[in-house]
Amino acid sequence: MTNRTVFAAALAIGCGLPLMVHAQRGQQPATGENPKVDIVQSVGCVERESGDPETWWLKRAAEPKVTQAGMSSTRQIEEAKSVALGTHVFQLIGVADFLDTEGLLRSGQRTQFTTPETANATGQLREGHKVLVKGLLIEAADQKRINLMAVIALTDTCG
C-alpha cells in the first residue's frame, strides 16, 4: 500500500467514526440532519401472514424498551421469559437471517447467492413462538415496524 492509500483510508475512518458512534447510540449527529431511530427490545408472539411477499409480525407484544445494540445477556433473556404479553403489534422486517434455512432461501433473491449448505439462518423466528426481539424501531402514522438485529426464542408456544 502506498502512503497516500493509507492516509485516505485513515481519513475516511476518522471522519466516519463519529457518525457511526452516534448511529449506534441511536442519537442524531450534531447537524441534526438524520432522524433518531431507537434500538428497542420487546417480547411477543410471532405470526406469519401469507402473501407475496409473506410478512412476519410480533403480536401481543410488550411495550418496547430502549436498549443498547449487541447481544442480550443471560439475565436479560431470563427476565424476558417472565415479561407479560401486551397489546402492541409490530411488523418485523429484515427477518430472513432469523428464519430456518428453507425460509431464508425463499426470501427475496437469496437463492442467487446462498445455498442450503452456506445459509446462515438462526431458526429463532418461528410462527407461534414467544420471542425476545431487538432491533430498530420505525414508527409511521399507521404502522410500527422493527428492523431486526436479534431474535431469541423464549418458548415453543405463545400462551
C-alpha positions in Angstrom: 0.0 0.0 0.0 1.2 3.5 -0.7 1.3 6.2 2.0 -1.4 8.0 0.1 -3.8 5.0 0.2 -3.1 4.5 4.0 -3.7 8.2 4.6 -7.0 8.2 2.6 -8.2 5.1 4.5 -7.3 6.6 7.9 -9.1 9.9 6.9 -12.2 8.1 5.9 -12.4 6.1 9.1 -11.6 9.2 11.2 -14.4 11.2 9.5 -17.0 8.4 9.6 -16.4 7.2 13.1 -18.2 9.9 15.0 -21.3 9.4 12.7 -21.2 5.6 13.3 -20.9 6.1 17.1 -24.0 8.4 17.0 -25.9 5.9 14.9 -25.0 3.0 17.3 -26.3 5.0 20.2 -29.5 5.9 18.4 -28.6 9.6 18.5 -28.6 12.3 15.9 -25.3 13.7 14.6 -24.7 17.3 15.7 -26.0 18.5 12.4 -29.5 17.2 13.2 -30.0 16.1 9.6 -30.8 12.4 10.3 -33.8 11.3 12.3 -33.4 9.5 15.6 -34.1 5.7 15.4 -34.1 3.9 18.8 -32.9 0.4 19.3 -35.5 -1.4 21.2 -36.4 -4.8 22.6 -39.8 -6.3 23.0 -41.4 -9.7 23.8 -44.3 -11.0 21.9 -45.8 -13.8 19.7 -44.6 -14.5 16.2 -47.2 -14.6 13.4 -46.6 -15.1 9.7 -49.1 -13.9 7.1 -49.1 -15.4 3.7 -48.7 -13.2 0.6 -46.2 -12.2 -1.9 -44.1 -11.5 -0.1 -45.1 -13.1 3.2 -44.9 -10.8 6.2 -43.9 -11.5 9.8 -45.4 -9.9 12.8 -44.8 -9.6 16.5 -48.2 -9.5 18.0 -49.4 -9.3 21.6 -46.1 -7.5 22.1 -45.0 -5.9 25.3 -44.2 -2.2 25.4 -40.8 -1.8 23.6 -37.9 -0.7 25.8 -35.0 1.3 24.5 -31.9 -0.8 24.8 -28.3 -1.0 23.6 -27.0 -2.7 20.5 -25.3 -6.0 20.9 -26.1 -9.4 22.4 -28.6 -9.9 25.2 -27.2 -11.2 28.5 -28.4 -14.4 30.2 -30.1 -12.2 32.8 -32.0 -10.2 30.2 -33.2 -13.4 28.5 -34.3 -14.9 31.8 -36.2 -11.6 32.6 -37.8 -11.6 29.2 -39.3 -15.1 29.8 -41.4 -13.6 32.6 -42.5 -10.5 30.7 -46.3 -10.4 30.3 -47.6 -10.2 26.8 -49.1 -6.8 25.7 -51.2 -5.2 23.1 -48.7 -3.9 20.6 -48.3 -5.1 17.1 -45.1 -4.6 15.0 -44.3 -5.7 11.5 -40.9 -7.4 11.6 -38.6 -6.6 8.8 -35.1 -7.9 8.0 -36.4 -11.4 9.0 -34.5 -13.7 6.5 -31.5 -14.4 8.7 -33.7 -15.4 11.7 -35.8 -17.9 9.8 -34.8 -21.5 9.2 -32.7 -22.3 6.1 -35.8 -23.0 3.9 -37.4 -19.7 4.9 -34.1 -17.8 4.3 -33.9 -19.3 0.8 -37.5 -18.3 0.0 -36.7 -14.7 0.9 -36.1 -12.3 -1.9 -33.4 -13.4 -4.2 -31.3 -15.3 -1.6 -31.0 -18.4 -3.8 -28.9 -16.4 -6.3 -26.1 -16.1 -3.8 -26.8 -18.6 -1.0 -27.1 -22.4 -1.0 -28.6 -24.7 1.7 -25.0 -25.5 2.7 -23.9 -21.9 3.1 -27.1 -20.4 4.5 -26.6 -18.5 7.8 -30.0 -18.8 9.3 -30.6 -18.9 13.1 -34.1 -20.6 13.0 -35.1 -18.5 16.0 -38.1 -16.8 14.3 -40.9 -19.4 14.3 -44.6 -18.9 14.0 -46.5 -19.4 17.3 -43.4 -18.9 19.5 -42.8 -16.3 22.2 -39.7 -14.4 21.4 -37.5 -11.6 22.5 -36.6 -9.3 19.6 -34.1 -6.5 19.4 -34.0 -4.0 16.5 -34.5 -0.5 15.2 -38.0 0.9 15.9 -39.5 2.5 12.9 -42.8 4.4 13.6 -45.1 5.7 10.9 -48.6 7.2 11.3 -50.3 3.9 10.6 -47.8 1.2 11.4 -44.9 0.3 13.7 -42.1 -1.9 12.4 -39.0 -3.4 14.0 -36.0 -3.9 11.7 -34.5 -7.0 13.4 -31.0 -7.1 14.8 -31.6 -10.2 17.1 -34.2 -12.8 17.8 -34.2 -15.2 20.7 -36.9 -17.9 21.1 -38.2 -17.9 24.6 -40.9 -20.6 24.5 -42.3 -23.0 21.9 -45.8 -21.7 22.3 -47.3 -18.3 22.9 -49.9 -18.8 25.6 
